[in-house]
Amino acid sequence: MGAGHAHALYVHEHSPVHRLPPEVKIAAAFTFVACVAVTPREAVWAFAIHAVALAGVVRLARVPVRFLLTRMVVVVPFLGVAVLLPFVAVGDRIEVVGIPLAVEGLWGAWNVVAKAGLGAATSLTLAATTEVPLLLRGLERLRVPSVLTQIAAFMVRYLEVVVGEVQRQRIAMTARGYDPRWLWQVRPIATSAGALFIRSYERGERVHAAMLARGYAGAMPPPLDEPRTTTRQRLLAATLPLVGLVTTTAAMLWSRGT
């Protein structure tokens, strides 16, 4: 899997965020999301600061806002749960446009929406500024077990191969006048899935044998032109998590004092 292998969430740009080493971006994103997760839900102002800081990173990375919003549909299931909380929670209630809603449920809904939204936006920004091979390389530099990064790398690479095989099978079935779409036509679909599994398994064995013949010993060799992380890059990457850490700490102190 070459370095030029991009994915659907990647935005090709040459911003300062794109040029940051992947390991510092991963560490920064993880720290920021952790800060958001432990922020007291009553500190609405703290979530506003988190959102402004993240928006600054998005702008610096030159990632289109519409690009992020269209891909944040991943949080829709969480929003569905959040909508139900004010109706099913117990405790004190207030009327909103004539509808009695639980106060605890409203706070719970806000907590889910704010944290899920900020977490998803942070992850999407990381994915939009870092290609898959660099993400995996960054995880290796952060001492994630090699077996996990290797499995992820092969999964990403050969998922596209399997999807291509599925498309070819579908075209072949359609060309022969058979296009199963209903539940009672599940038998040919199951047969095709079995054939796909056998082909994928055999392909995996051939690829593994070829890699062993070329000296593969459980880990990919590091790139020859691997750049070093500079102090300036570390400071730039630390800006977002530092803002998140200071804001969360202040929010916790404010919550204890109220």
C-alpha positions as CSV (number, residue, x, y, z in Angstrom):
1,M,0.0,0.0,0.0
2,G,1.8,3.1,-1.2
3,A,1.9,6.5,0.4
4,G,-0.3,7.9,-2.2
5,H,-3.2,5.7,-1.2
6,A,-6.0,8.2,-0.2
7,H,-9.4,7.5,1.2
8,A,-12.9,9.0,0.8
9,L,-12.5,11.2,3.9
10,Y,-9.2,12.7,2.9
11,V,-9.0,16.3,1.6
12,H,-6.0,16.8,-0.6
13,E,-4.4,20.1,0.6
14,H,-1.0,21.5,1.5
15,S,-2.0,23.2,4.8
16,P,0.2,23.3,8.0
17,V,-2.1,20.7,9.5
18,H,-1.6,18.3,6.6
19,R,2.2,18.6,6.9
20,L,2.2,17.7,10.6
21,P,3.6,14.3,11.5
22,P,0.8,11.7,11.9
23,E,1.7,10.7,15.4
24,V,1.4,14.2,16.8
25,K,-2.0,14.6,15.1
26,I,-3.3,11.4,16.5
27,A,-2.0,12.2,20.0
28,A,-3.5,15.7,19.8
29,A,-6.9,14.5,18.5
30,F,-7.1,11.8,21.2
31,T,-6.2,14.2,24.0
32,F,-8.7,16.8,22.8
33,V,-11.5,14.2,22.5
34,A,-10.7,13.0,26.0
35,C,-10.9,16.6,27.3
36,V,-14.3,17.0,25.7
37,A,-15.5,13.7,27.1
38,V,-14.8,14.7,30.7
39,T,-16.1,18.3,30.4
40,P,-19.1,18.8,32.8
41,R,-22.3,19.0,30.8
42,E,-23.5,22.1,32.7
43,A,-20.4,24.1,31.4
44,V,-22.0,25.1,28.1
45,W,-19.4,27.9,27.7
46,A,-16.7,25.2,27.8
47,F,-18.2,23.4,24.9
48,A,-18.4,26.7,23.0
49,I,-14.7,27.2,23.5
50,H,-14.0,23.6,22.4
51,A,-16.0,24.2,19.2
52,V,-14.3,27.5,18.5
53,A,-10.8,25.9,18.9
54,L,-11.7,23.0,16.7
55,A,-13.2,25.4,14.1
56,G,-9.9,27.2,14.0
57,V,-8.1,24.0,13.3
58,V,-10.5,23.2,10.5
59,R,-10.0,26.6,9.0
60,L,-6.2,26.3,9.2
61,A,-6.4,22.8,7.5
62,R,-8.6,24.3,4.8
63,V,-11.1,21.5,5.1
64,P,-14.5,22.6,3.7
65,V,-17.2,22.9,6.4
66,R,-19.7,21.3,4.0
67,F,-17.4,18.3,3.6
68,L,-17.4,17.8,7.4
69,L,-21.1,18.3,7.8
70,T,-22.1,15.8,5.1
71,R,-19.9,13.2,6.7
72,M,-21.2,13.8,10.3
73,V,-24.2,11.6,9.6
74,V,-22.4,9.0,11.7
75,V,-23.7,10.8,14.8
76,V,-27.3,10.6,13.7
77,P,-28.0,7.4,15.7
78,F,-26.7,9.2,18.8
79,L,-29.0,12.2,18.1
80,G,-31.9,9.8,17.8
81,V,-31.2,8.5,21.3
82,A,-30.7,12.1,22.6
83,V,-34.1,13.2,21.2
84,L,-35.8,10.5,23.3
85,L,-34.1,11.3,26.6
86,P,-36.2,14.4,27.6
87,F,-39.4,12.3,27.1
88,V,-38.3,9.1,29.0
89,A,-36.2,10.5,31.8
90,V,-37.7,10.9,35.2
91,G,-37.5,13.9,37.6
92,D,-38.4,17.5,37.5
93,R,-40.1,18.7,34.3
94,I,-40.4,22.0,32.4
95,E,-42.7,22.9,29.6
96,V,-41.2,23.7,26.2
97,V,-43.9,24.9,23.7
98,G,-46.5,23.2,25.8
99,I,-44.7,19.8,26.0
100,P,-43.5,18.7,29.4
101,L,-39.8,17.6,29.2
102,A,-37.6,16.2,31.9
103,V,-34.8,18.6,33.0
104,E,-32.4,15.7,33.5
105,G,-33.3,14.4,30.1
106,L,-32.6,17.7,28.5
107,W,-29.2,17.9,30.1
108,G,-28.5,14.3,29.0
109,A,-29.5,15.1,25.4
110,W,-27.3,18.2,25.3
111,N,-24.4,16.1,26.7
112,V,-24.8,13.4,24.0
113,V,-25.2,16.0,21.2
114,A,-22.3,18.2,22.2
115,K,-19.7,15.4,22.9
116,A,-20.7,13.2,20.0
117,G,-20.6,16.1,17.6
118,L,-17.2,17.4,18.8
119,G,-15.8,13.9,18.8
120,A,-17.0,13.1,15.3
121,A,-15.8,16.5,14.0
122,T,-12.3,15.9,15.5
123,S,-12.0,12.4,14.1
124,L,-13.2,13.6,10.6
125,T,-10.7,16.5,10.7
126,L,-7.9,14.0,11.5
127,A,-9.0,11.7,8.7
128,A,-9.3,14.7,6.3
129,T,-5.7,15.8,6.9
130,T,-4.0,12.4,7.1
131,E,-3.9,9.6,4.5
132,V,-4.4,6.0,5.7
133,P,-0.8,4.8,5.4
134,L,0.4,7.8,7.4
135,L,-2.3,7.1,10.1
136,L,-1.0,3.6,10.4
137,R,2.6,4.8,10.5
138,G,1.7,7.2,13.2
139,L,0.1,4.5,15.3
140,E,3.3,2.5,14.9
141,R,5.4,5.4,16.1
142,L,3.1,5.7,19.1
143,R,4.0,2.1,20.0
144,V,0.7,0.5,19.1
145,P,1.3,-3.2,18.8
146,S,2.6,-4.0,15.3
147,V,0.2,-6.9,14.8
148,L,-2.8,-4.5,15.1
149,T,-1.4,-2.0,12.7
150,Q,-0.5,-4.7,10.2
151,I,-4.0,-6.2,10.4
152,A,-5.5,-2.7,9.8
153,A,-3.2,-2.0,6.9
154,F,-4.0,-5.3,5.1
155,M,-7.7,-4.8,5.9
156,V,-7.8,-1.4,4.3
157,R,-5.8,-2.5,1.3
158,Y,-7.7,-5.7,0.5
159,L,-11.2,-4.4,1.4
160,E,-11.0,-2.5,-1.9
161,V,-10.0,-5.7,-3.6
162,V,-12.9,-7.6,-2.1
163,V,-15.3,-4.9,-3.1
164,G,-14.1,-5.0,-6.6
165,E,-14.6,-8.8,-6.7
166,V,-18.2,-8.3,-5.5
167,Q,-18.9,-5.8,-8.2
168,R,-17.5,-8.2,-10.9
169,Q,-19.6,-11.0,-9.5
170,R,-22.7,-8.8,-9.6
171,I,-22.0,-7.8,-13.2
172,A,-21.5,-11.4,-14.2
173,M,-24.8,-12.5,-12.7
174,T,-26.6,-9.6,-14.3
175,A,-25.1,-10.4,-17.7
176,R,-26.5,-13.9,-17.4
177,G,-30.0,-12.5,-16.8
178,Y,-30.1,-13.0,-13.0
179,D,-30.3,-10.1,-10.6
180,P,-31.6,-11.3,-7.2
181,R,-33.2,-8.6,-5.1
182,W,-35.8,-10.4,-2.9
183,L,-35.6,-12.6,0.2
184,W,-36.7,-15.7,-1.6
185,Q,-33.8,-15.3,-4.0
186,V,-31.3,-15.5,-1.1
187,R,-29.8,-18.9,-2.2
188,P,-27.8,-17.5,-5.2
189,I,-26.7,-14.6,-3.0
190,A,-25.4,-17.1,-0.4
191,T,-23.7,-19.1,-3.1
192,S,-21.9,-16.0,-4.4
193,A,-20.9,-15.0,-0.8
194,G,-19.4,-18.5,-0.3
195,A,-17.5,-18.3,-3.6
196,L,-16.2,-14.8,-2.6
197,F,-15.0,-16.1,0.7
198,I,-13.1,-19.0,-0.9
199,R,-11.5,-16.6,-3.5
200,S,-10.5,-14.1,-0.8
201,Y,-9.0,-16.9,1.4
202,E,-7.0,-18.3,-1.5
203,R,-5.9,-14.8,-2.5
204,G,-4.7,-14.2,1.0
205,E,-2.7,-17.4,1.1
206,R,-1.0,-16.5,-2.2
207,V,-0.2,-13.0,-1.0
208,H,1.2,-14.3,2.3
209,A,3.4,-16.8,0.6
210,A,4.7,-14.1,-1.8
211,M,5.5,-11.8,1.1
212,L,7.3,-14.6,3.0
213,A,9.3,-15.3,-0.2
214,R,10.4,-11.6,-0.2
215,G,11.6,-11.7,3.4
216,Y,8.5,-10.5,5.3
217,A,9.0,-11.1,9.1
218,G,5.8,-9.6,10.6
219,A,6.5,-5.9,10.1
220,M,6.9,-3.6,7.1
221,P,10.3,-1.9,6.8
222,P,10.3,1.8,7.7
223,P,10.5,4.4,4.8
224,L,14.0,5.5,3.9
225,D,13.1,9.2,3.8
226,E,11.2,9.4,7.1
227,P,11.2,13.0,8.3
228,R,11.8,13.9,12.0
229,T,9.3,15.7,14.1
230,T,10.4,19.3,14.9
231,T,9.7,21.2,18.0
232,R,7.7,23.7,16.1
233,Q,5.4,21.0,14.8
234,R,5.0,19.6,18.3
235,L,4.0,23.0,19.6
236,L,1.5,23.6,16.7
237,A,-0.1,20.2,17.3
238,A,-0.2,20.8,21.0
239,T,-2.3,24.0,20.6
240,L,-5.7,22.3,20.3
241,P,-5.3,19.7,23.2
242,L,-3.8,22.5,25.4
243,V,-6.8,24.7,24.8
244,G,-9.0,21.7,25.6
245,L,-7.1,20.8,28.7
246,V,-7.2,24.3,30.1
247,T,-10.9,24.7,29.3
248,T,-11.9,21.4,30.8
249,T,-9.9,22.1,34.0
250,A,-11.6,25.5,34.3
251,A,-15.0,23.9,33.7
252,M,-14.4,21.3,36.4
253,L,-13.4,23.9,38.9
254,W,-16.4,26.1,38.0
255,S,-18.7,23.1,38.3
256,R,-17.4,22.3,41.8
257,G,-17.9,25.9,42.9
258,T,-21.5,26.1,41.7
